[in-house]
Amino acid sequence: MRRIGRRSLLTTGAAAGVLAATGLPLRAAPTRSGTLRLGLSGASPFDSWDSRTHRDNFMIMAAHGAVFDTLTQVAASGELIGELAESWRATSDALVWTFKLRKGVQFHSGKAFVAEDVIGSLQLHMDVTDQSPALPIVSSIAEMRKINAHEVEITLTAPNADFPFLLADYHLCIYPAEQAELAMITGNGTGLYQVESFEPGVNLRLKRVESHYKDGKEGWFNEVELIAFDDETERVTALLEGQVHAIDRLPPHRVPLVQSERRLQLSEVTGNQHLSFPMLTNIAPFDDMNLRKALKHAVDRPGLVQHVLQGHGAVANDTPIGPANQFFAKDIPVASYDPDRARHYLAKAGLAGLRLDLSVANHQYPGALKAALLYQETAKAAGIDINVKRESDSTYLTDVWRQKPWCTCIWSGRLTEDWMLSTMSQTGAPWNDTLWDNAQYQDLLLSARSELDTAKRRSMYHDLQHLMALEGGAVVPVYANYLDAHSSKLRNSGAVGNVFNMDNARLIERWWFG
């Protein structure tokens, strides 16, 4: 995956022009036509247009991938490009950032997009009581200042060379400043598609906006319908029967079926998506590091790759930093499946003959229950009795994840190390799902964010990964390739993004019928 250098990012925002001239490779000649229908997982009857609540595929694709825009976005190629920000520049220490905003942009209500909308939208995430997942990003902002109607200056509390990447976070949708609460009800954004109808947890209908600033570059469908299918069998059946043109999260064992259908195509990309078993380390017995080490040696990682992922993934080493990250520390030894070592650490913890509850929801990701049951089986040899508890699919993210002591989880990963680690392991972060509190780790995390020297930065992120793999509160056994499937009628530029499912959750904007 190609990336721009941080020095170019600091001084020019040069990547903002990478796709701007033509939008697409010269060989492609898309035209607007038809209604796209998608079958997606992750919908909830409590879904809304409040991006602070978005956490799964359905609303991620609907919001930052269709109805709203963010300041920056990650292109399919892996480059950072401008969306509502036309370009950016920074002081040499990466402390003060100035963003030049696009002119002539309107919200669906007709209101003009201006600097106040950026400031107001980012401020929405700063209230610690709202527990926005983007809090770790905006908490690094010391001051925001309007220079003029289309220019904003942002001063950080500490230097951060990756700051423009963070503004591509799908939670940081831009709302009309004086009408934000109403926009969260109606879906009033600046995106290529506007809301026609929305039944949370069921479906969403969108219509293409006319005279949009992305005309000629993106937005090739006249209408789009998103249909909720949490059940993976129903999702695959809908694709096979032609009810939808594409689905996310194809179960790995269904890959041969899709490949056997000439009218269907598999989309498989390797990114940083990973399966995880997070523990709340402030609750006994998970507060004991020896127990955590025992559990890391009680799981058969290659077995999970083979039997759960059907080979569509790779062994991981208990950190969320993956092969698509610039500073991925692939030299750190993997905690191998070793029942004897697991027993050793259990004895050190004084926990021989241990029984633990592991919460799982069957539809959380394809193979979630199977992964838990395989873990249960391999842990027996280490003297650990894992009780797999089936939880409600519809309330798993609200009532189980970060609530029950030990559970299953899937993370998409993030493009930069700081983006990922700040989101899921910084002290006080709303999505910190282990509550692991290590002073050395936290100090190093803040130092790495501010370091501009690439070699020093690489060393710091290596140390962070080593600390987490050794002592952290999550068993992260495998990286899982993104598996989606679609009709052969759909076309794309030839590059598919690997930050999220379905071309970085922007298939609606980027693909077309051909």
VODREN-66523 format. One record per residue (C-alpha): x, y, z. Coordinates in steps of 0.2 Angstrom, whole numbers, plus 5000, padded with zeros to 4 digits. Each point is the difference from the previous one (the first is absolute). Layout:
BEGIN
XYZ
...
END
This chain:
BEGIN
500050005000
500850174995
500150145012
500650184999
501550055011
499650095016
501150154995
498950024984
498549995011
500650135012
500550134987
498949994986
498549885002
500649954982
499049845000
498450104999
500350024982
500449814996
498349964994
499350174998
500550034982
499049864992
499349915015
500349834992
501349914989
499950044982
499549834995
498450015009
498450094993
498649995012
498350074997
498650035012
498649875000
498949895010
499649965018
501349925011
499449885013
501149945014
499849875013
500950055016
500449945017
500050105016
498450105000
499050045016
498350065003
500850145011
501050064985
500050194997
501050134990
501050045016
501749954994
500649995018
498949845001
500749914984
500949855003
499649874986
499949984982
498250054996
500150185007
501950024996
499549984981
498450105002
500850155008
501850044996
499949894984
498450084992
499050135010
501450105009
501850054997
501550015010
501550124998
501149874993
499849834994
501149844996
500049964982
499949824993
501850024996
500450035019
500450194996
499350135012
499050124989
498950155004
498149995001
499350165007
501850065003
500750054984
501850015007
501050025016
501650065007
500949995016
501450095010
501649915000
499749935017
498349924994
499150105015
499050134990
499049944985
499150104987
498649934989
499450084984
498249954998
499049974984
499050144993
498349984992
499549855011
498249995007
499149905013
498449914993
499050135008
500850134989
501150085014
501750054994
501549905008
501250125010
501350005013
498850005015
499349844994
501749915002
500350085017
498349965007
500049824993
501749965009
499450085016
498649885000
501249865005
500950105014
498749975014
500749865010
498349965006
499449954983
501449874998
500350034982
501249874992
500950154992
500450085017
501849945000
500250094983
499150175005
500850005018
501750044991
499250164994
500550165010
499250134990
499050024984
499950174991
499150064984
501150094989
498750044987
498449914994
501149864991
501549995011
500249925017
501550005012
500249865012
501350005014
500449845009
500549975018
501649914993
500749974983
499249864989
500649974982
498549884997
498750135005
499250014982
499849815000
499050015016
498750124992
499549864988
499349915015
498249954996
499350075016
500650184995
498650044988
499750184996
498350075005
499350184998
500650095016
498350085005
499049854995
501049855006
498749925011
498750014986
501249934987
500349855011
498149974999
499850034981
501649964993
500550174993
501849984994
501050064985
500249824993
499749944982
498349925006
498650075010
498749915010
498449944993
499449895013
500849915016
499349875011
501449965012
500549825001
499149964984
500450104985
500650174993
499550084983
501250144993
499950114984
501450074991
500350195003
500050114984
501450124997
501249935013
501850055002
500649824996
499150004983
501049914987
501149915014
498849905011
498149965002
499549894986
498449935006
498350094998
499349925016
500749895014
499149885012
500849935015
499249855007
500449925017
500549825001
500849955016
499849824997
501449954989
499049864991
498650124996
501350124993
500849884989
498349934994
499550184995
501650024989
499749834992
498250034996
500450184993
499150095013
501650115003
501550044990
501349985014
500249945018
501350035013
500849875012
499949854989
500249855011
501749924995
499249834997
498950084987
501450064990
500049844988
498250024997
500250184994
501549964990
499049864991
498750134995
500550094984
498850145003
500850045017
501750065005
501049985016
500850165007
501549955012
501250125007
501349995014
500050145012
500150025019
498349915005
500249895014
499149885012
500250045018
499549935017
500150155012
500149995019
499550135012
501750015009
499250095015
499049855005
500749845008
500749894994
500450094984
501050135011
501349875001
501350014986
500549825003
498249954995
500050114985
501749914994
499249835004
498550044989
501150064986
500949835000
498449915001
499350044982
500549914984
500350154988
500349904984
498549895004
498950165001
500750064983
499749824993
498349965007
499250175003
500750114986
500249854988
501850074996
499450174997
501150095013
501649985010
500649975017
500150165011
501050045016
498850085012
500150184994
498850094988
501450064989
500049904984
500949974983
499350154992
500750125013
501650094997
500849955016
499449825002
501249915011
500049834991
501649945009
499249995017
499849815004
498249935000
499349935016
499949824994
498749875005
500949925015
498949925013
501549975012
500550185000
498250055003
499949885015
501650085006
499350185000
498449935008
501049935014
500950165002
498350095001
499449875013
498549964988
500249814996
498349924995
499350174994
498350024992
499650164990
498550074991
500350064982
498650104993
499649984981
498750054988
499849894985
499750144987
501350125006
501149944986
500049844989
500749865011
500050095017
499149855009
501249884991
501550105006
499450005018
499749815000
501749964992
500850115014
499049905013
500749844993
501850054999
500050085017
499449835008
501849934998
500650155010
498849965014
498950154996
498149974999
499250134989
498250015001
499450074983
498450125004
498950044985
499450185001
498750104991
500650064983
498950155001
500750075016
501849935000
500950164997
499050095013
499849875014
501549884997
501550094992
500950105013
498749945013
500349815003
501849955006
500549904985
499250004982
500349984982
500350154988
500550054983
500950164996
500350074983
501750085004
500550174995
501250064987
501350085012
500649945016
499550155011
498349994993
499849825005
500850005017
499250175006
498349934995
500149835009
501450025014
500250185005
499550035018
498350075001
499649964981
498149954999
500549854989
501449935012
499349835002
501349935012
500350145012
501849955000
500950135010
501950004997
500950165004
501549964989
498849964985
499050165002
501550115001
500849924985
498350024990
500050195003
501850014996
499949904983
498650114995
501150165001
501649934993
500350054982
501649904997
499549854991
501349885007
499750055018
498149994997
500249824993
501049955015
498750075012
498649914991
501049845000
500150025019
498250045002
499549844990
501249905011
499350065016
498249974995
500449824993
500949965016
498950085013
498450064992
498249955004
499549934983
500349844991
500250054982
500349834991
499750044982
499950134986
498449974989
500050054982
498550114995
498849894990
498650074990
499049944985
499250094986
499149984983
501250004985
498950154993
500950115013
501750094995
501350095009
501650094997
501149855002
500550045018
499049955015
500350085017
500649905014
499550105015
498249945002
498949884991
499350054983
501450114993
500350105016
498150005003
499950124984
499349884987
498550104998
501050154994
501349924990
499349854991
498849994985
499049894988
500949954985
END
